[in-house]
Amino acid sequence: MPVTDDKTVVREYFNAIGFDRWQRIYGDGEVNKVQLDIRKGHQRTVDTLLDWLEADGNLAGLTCCDAGCGVGSLAIPLAQAGAKVYASDISAKMVEEAQRRAEVVLGGENLPTFEVRDLEELSGRFHTVVCLDVLIHYPQDKVQAMISHLSSLAESRLIMSFAPKTAFYSALKKVGEFFPGPSKATRAYLHREADIVKALEADGWRIERRAMTKTQFYFSRLVEAVREAS
C-alpha cells in the first residue's frame, strides 16, 4: 500500500517537484503571475514578523528557532539583524538551498545553523520560536501536539502563521484555487483561529499581536504569543 501519512508526503514533495516550484517562488527570478502573487504575500508575512521583532528592540544576540525554514526567507534576515538563528526543515533540498543562500548573503558572518529535522524532532531552548506557513501541511488533530512541542522550545515568545478556516477560504480551497497549478502533491489544511488560540493558551501563552496577509492566491494569519506572567 502507498504511504499516505502527511509527514512523508510533505517530505517527498519538497524534496522533488515541490522544491523546484517553491525555491523559485521564494527567490527573485522570473515566475508566473500566480507564483509572483504568492511570493509577494509570503514576503509581506515575513516583513510583518520582522517589524514586530525589531519594534521590541535590538535583535543582536537574540536566540531564534525558525521551525520549517524553507529556503531561508526568514532565517537569513534574522541573522542579518544579528540574531543567533537555528533553522530546520523536513526537506533536505530546502535546507541545502537555504544554506547556499545564507552563504551568498551573509558570507561568513553570523551564519544560521541549518539542520534537516522534522518539527517533532526539534530540541533545545530559544528566546523566540517561529513557525511560518507550516501548519497548512498538517491536520487539526496533529496541531495541538505540534504547538505543545514548539512551546517546550520557546522561553519567551512563539510566533506562527496558518491558513485560517473561514467559509470563504474553505470554498476557495474546494474549487482548487488554494494551491494553483497541476502539481498538487500535498494536502492543504485550514485551521480555525479559535482552535489555534485555544491550543496556545493551554500551553501558557497569551496572544500579543495578530496580523492577516491576503493577496489573490495567498492568505495567512500571523499570531504572536508571549508567556503569561507568573
N, C-alpha and C positions, 0 to 999 in steps of 0.2 A: 504493500500500500504506500502511496506517496506521502511524504511528510507534509503536514498541513499546519503545524503549530506556528504561531505568528513570529516567534523569535527566529526560527530557521528561515522562514520566508523572507523576513526583513534582511537577515544577514546575506542570504544568497542573492537577493535583488540588488543590494547596494554594493556587492562585490562583482556585479555583472552589468547588465544593461542600465540598472538604476544609477550606478556610479557614472557612467558616460553621460547620462541626462543631467544629473544634479550637479556634477562638477562644472558643467557648462553654465547651468542656471546660476550657481553661486560664484561664477567667475566674472570676467569683464569682456568676454569675447562676444561675437555675434550670435544672437539667438532669435527665435521667432517671437511673435507678438505675445503669445500666451506665456512663454518662458520669461520674457522680459518683465511682464506684469508680476509674475511670482517672484522674480529676483528683486524687484523694487519693494514688494510687500515684505519679504523676509528682511531686507535691509532696514526697512522702517522699524521692524520689531527689534532688531539688533541696536539701532540708533536710540530707540526709546529706552532700552535697558541700560545702555552706556550713559545716557543722560541722567538716569536715576542714580547710578553708582557715582558718577562724577559730582552730582549735586550734594552727595553725602560726604564729600571730602576727597583728599588725595588717595589715589589707588596704589601708590607706591608701597610695595611690600605686602599688600592685601592677598591672602591666600584664597584662590578661587578654583572650584572644580567645574569644568564645562562638561557635563554628562551628555553624551550624544553630540560630539563636537562637529561632526560632518567634516568639511574641508577647512575648518578653522576660521569661519567668518566672525565668530565672537572671540575665540581664544587669542587670535593674533592681535586685534586692537586692545584687548585687555592687557596683554603682555607689553604692547607699545606704551600703554599708560603706566607701566611699572608694576602691575600685579604679578604675583607668583602663581602661574596657571598650571594646573593639571588637567589635561583634556583626554577624553576617551571616546571611542566609538565602537560599535559592534562590527563595523566593516573595516577590514584591513586595508582595502584600497582607499577608503576615505581617510584613514589615519596617515597613510603614506603620502597622499596628496596634501593633507594639512601640514605635515612636516616639511614638505617641499616648499609650500607657500610661505611658511613661517621663516624658513632659512633665507628665502629671497627678500622678504620684507624686513626682517629683523637682523639678518646677518648672524653674528654670534652673540647678540645682545639679548639677554633675558628670554631665551627660547622657552616656550612651554614644554612641559613634559607630556609626551603623547604616548598613549597605550591603546592596544586593541582589547577592549573589555566590554562585556555586557553590563547593563545597568546594575543588575543584581550582584555582580562580582566586584563592584567598586568598594574600596575600603579607604580608611584614613579620616582625617578631620580637617575641615576647611572653614574659614570665616563665612564664605558665601558659596553656595552650590546653585548652579544654573542648569536647567534642562529645557532647552528651546525646541519646539516643534518636533518633539519625540513621542508624546503621548498619543498622537494620531495613529501610531502603529500598534497600539495595544488596547484591548477591550477593557470595559469598565471593571470587570471582576479581577483584573490584574493591577489596576491603578492604585488601589489602597495600599497594597504591599509595596509597590514601587515608591510611592510617596513616603511611606514609613521608612524604607531603606535609605532614600535620599535624605530624609530628616535626620537619620542617625549619623550622617556625614557632616551636617551643617551645624556650626556653632551659633551663628547669629542670623543668617538670612538664607531663605530658599526662594528662588525665582523660577517659575515655569510658565510655559505657554502651551495652549491646546486649542483645538478647533471646537468652538462652542456648539453644543447641540441645541438648535432652535428649530422651529418649524420651517423657516426659510432655508437654512443651511441643510437641513435634512432633505428637503425637496430638491435642492441643488445637487446634492450628492446622488440622489436616486436617478437623476437624468444624466448622470455621467460627466458632470462638469467640474467635479471636485478635483480630480487629477486628470487634466486634459491629455489626450494623446493615446496611442494604441497600446503602450506597454504598461498596463495597469497590473503590476505583479504583486502589489501589497494591498491589504485591506486598509480602508481609511475609517478610523473610528472617531466619532464626535462624542464630546463629553459635556454633561450638564455642569455649568459653573457651580451650582449649589453642591453637587457631589464632590467636586474638587475642593471647594472651600471647607466642606464638612470633614474631608479626609485630612486636610491641613490642620484644622482646629483640633481634631482628635489627637494629633501629634504635638500639640502645644504651641501652635503658631497663631499669630494674629495677622490678618490681612492689612498691609500697609498701603499699597498702591495697586491700581489696576489700569490697564490700557487696552484698547482694541485697535487692531490694524485690519482695514478692509480695503481690498482692491477688487478688481473684477474676478480674479481667479484665486486669490489668496485671502484667507481670513484667520486671524489668530488672536486669542485672548491672552494677555500677559498679566500674571498675578505675582506680586511680591509679598512674601510672608516673613515676619520677624518673630523672634522669640517673645512669648508673653513674659512680662516682668514677674519674677518670683516673689 
